[in-house]
Amino acid sequence: MSATTYDRLVEIVTTVHDAPTHRISPDITFAQLDVDSLTMVEIGMRIERDLGVHITDDELSEDLTLGATSTLIETRLGQ
C-alpha cells in the first residue's frame, strides 16, 4: 500500500467526516469511525474528484477498512 494514497485517503476521510486522527489506522472500518451512508457517498465523490478513481457505492461499503480502500484505489490507478 502506497503511503501517499493512504495519506490522501485519510485526508479525505478526516476532512469530510471530521474523524479524530487518533482513531485512524489502516485496519479501521468506516463503520468503526461511525461514517453514515450519506457521508460514504460524499467520501466516494471526493475520492473520484481528488484521486481520479471511481468507486461504486457497492464497493465503498461501511465494512471496508481504510487500508483495503487504499488498495482498491491503487488497483484502479494501476499502481
C-alpha positions as CSV (number, residue, x, y, z in Angstrom):
1,M,0.0,0.0,0.0
2,S,1.4,3.4,-1.0
3,A,1.7,5.8,1.9
4,T,0.8,8.6,-0.5
5,T,-2.5,7.0,-1.5
6,Y,-3.4,6.0,2.1
7,D,-2.4,9.5,3.4
8,R,-4.6,11.2,0.8
9,L,-7.5,8.9,1.7
10,V,-7.0,9.7,5.4
11,E,-7.1,13.4,4.5
12,I,-10.4,13.0,2.6
13,V,-12.0,11.0,5.5
14,T,-10.8,13.4,8.2
15,T,-12.0,16.4,6.2
16,V,-15.4,15.0,5.1
17,H,-16.2,13.2,8.3
18,D,-14.1,15.1,10.8
19,A,-12.9,11.8,12.2
20,P,-10.5,12.1,15.1
21,T,-7.0,11.4,13.7
22,H,-6.0,9.3,16.8
23,R,-8.6,6.7,15.7
24,I,-7.4,6.5,12.1
25,S,-5.5,3.3,11.1
26,P,-5.4,1.1,8.0
27,D,-7.3,-1.6,9.9
28,I,-10.3,0.5,11.0
29,T,-13.5,0.3,9.0
30,F,-15.8,3.2,8.0
31,A,-18.4,1.7,10.4
32,Q,-16.0,1.8,13.3
33,L,-15.5,5.5,12.5
34,D,-19.3,6.0,12.6
35,V,-19.5,7.1,9.0
36,D,-23.1,7.1,7.8
37,S,-24.3,6.3,4.3
38,L,-24.6,9.9,3.2
39,T,-21.0,10.6,4.3
40,M,-19.9,7.4,2.4
41,V,-21.3,8.9,-0.8
42,E,-19.5,12.1,-0.2
43,I,-16.2,10.3,0.5
44,G,-16.7,8.4,-2.7
45,M,-17.3,11.6,-4.6
46,R,-14.1,13.2,-3.0
47,I,-12.1,10.1,-3.9
48,E,-13.2,10.5,-7.5
49,R,-12.6,14.2,-7.6
50,D,-9.3,14.3,-5.7
51,L,-7.7,11.0,-6.8
52,G,-9.4,10.4,-10.2
53,V,-10.8,7.0,-9.2
54,H,-14.4,6.0,-9.4
55,I,-15.5,3.6,-6.7
56,T,-19.2,2.4,-6.8
57,D,-21.4,2.7,-3.7
58,D,-21.5,-1.1,-3.5
59,E,-17.7,-1.3,-3.4
60,L,-17.3,1.5,-0.9
61,S,-19.1,-0.2,2.0
62,E,-19.1,0.7,5.6
63,D,-17.3,-2.6,6.4
64,L,-14.3,-1.7,4.2
65,T,-11.2,-0.8,6.0
66,L,-9.2,2.3,5.1
67,G,-6.3,0.0,4.1
68,A,-8.5,-2.0,1.8
69,T,-9.9,1.2,0.3
70,S,-6.4,2.5,-0.3
71,T,-5.5,-0.8,-2.0
72,L,-8.7,-0.6,-4.2
73,I,-7.7,3.0,-5.2
74,E,-4.2,1.9,-6.1
75,T,-5.5,-1.0,-8.1
76,R,-7.7,1.3,-10.1
77,L,-4.8,3.7,-10.7
78,G,-2.7,0.8,-11.9
79,Q,0.0,1.2,-9.2
